[in-house]
């Protein structure tokens, strides 16, 4: 499983809770009421109070209707959420129309609904809301009631300044929305990829536990099968004068013996009780290499002899899956040969997997390990791709065990990718029982 292609963990449909939008709308209504009260009563400016209160009252009434008739915890379809955000833009435009248009410093609140949409709704709806906000801002450049001000010293802003305000709103909507969308999209990808990682790890642990259950079942079934085998052999000896019955009993004994042989093989799969089996580094490499030996690509394994004892660690499904996934990618992209080299010393354990394929494209080299980076080879096979969710899962699982995973290419004139996996020996041998003192 090189890229977890069997399941797409990404969720293209995005939903926002009604309660979230209602809270924002209530906050906006309260802020608008506070602004009207402060300008009218505190600053004693002549404000078009009646139409402004009508707009705020309509917004509050709609909030009450939505809160009473619908479940606030309900997740809205994207188009309905976008409709409520569009209504926010229109309500704000109405308030600005009666309070100075773009001369009003609160005109930058056009950003808020578009920014919310960029983090939670599809990009097409965000673009539509952005265009609506720009259209409303454009209308307010020309049509608006004068900004409430001192009648003895009226405020007159030059047209070039209003154009600058309009342009800044347009640029701010575009830039902040794009930034928010990129950040939210990366967060969604990472969240979905981590969920896939947890699912893969749970699957690997489940398969490992099945080995242990099979071994336990084989042990428990061994005794009754031995009893059946012994009794059938004695019965066979006692009915030698009855060939037909003796033949049936002989068949029964042979089948019981066959069952004992099968259970003996199952027991050997996990003689010390998976998933707590311990395995040396060479056994780990052999287990990950074995499924890929039947392909047309030759796999060369080299294990260096060191002055210290070979490291032995717990049979960790995360390590087996991670190394196996990287090896499978190497086999997929190799032309003829994949090399697996391993060595260790008193401090570190290292596995290097390399192939003679096209290598990793320079523009992808620094981004390998990002979820959903790519899903297929380039058409001309001039570079390496397909290093998306599967590599992210493998790298995440290996790093959870304490390993550092690095990607690179062979030095010229050789070609091909090189993946280096390095553990501190203490992390690789975690759980290793302490040696008994002499």
ABEGO torsion letter per residue (X at the ends): XAAGAABBABBABBBBBAAAAAAAAAAAAAAAAAAAAAAAAAAGBBBBAAAAAAAAAAAAAAAAAAAAABBAABBBBAAAAAAAAAAAAAAAAAAAAAAGEAABAAAAAAAAAAAAAAAABBAAAAAAAAAAAAAAAAAAAABBBBBBBBAABBBBBBAAAAAAAAAAAAAAAAAAAAAAAAAAAAAAAAAAAAAAAAAAAAAAAAAAAAAAAAAAAAAAAAAAAAAAAAAAAAAAAAAAABAAAAAAAAAAAAAAAAAAAAAAAAAAABAAGOAABBBBAAAAAAAAAAAAAABABBBBBBBBBBABBBBBBBBBAAAAAAAAAAAAAAAAABAABBBBBBBBBAABBBBBBBBABAEBBAAAAAABGBBGABABBBAAGABBBGBBAAAAAAAAAAAAAGBBBBBBBBBOABBEBBBBBBBBAAAAABGBBBBBBX
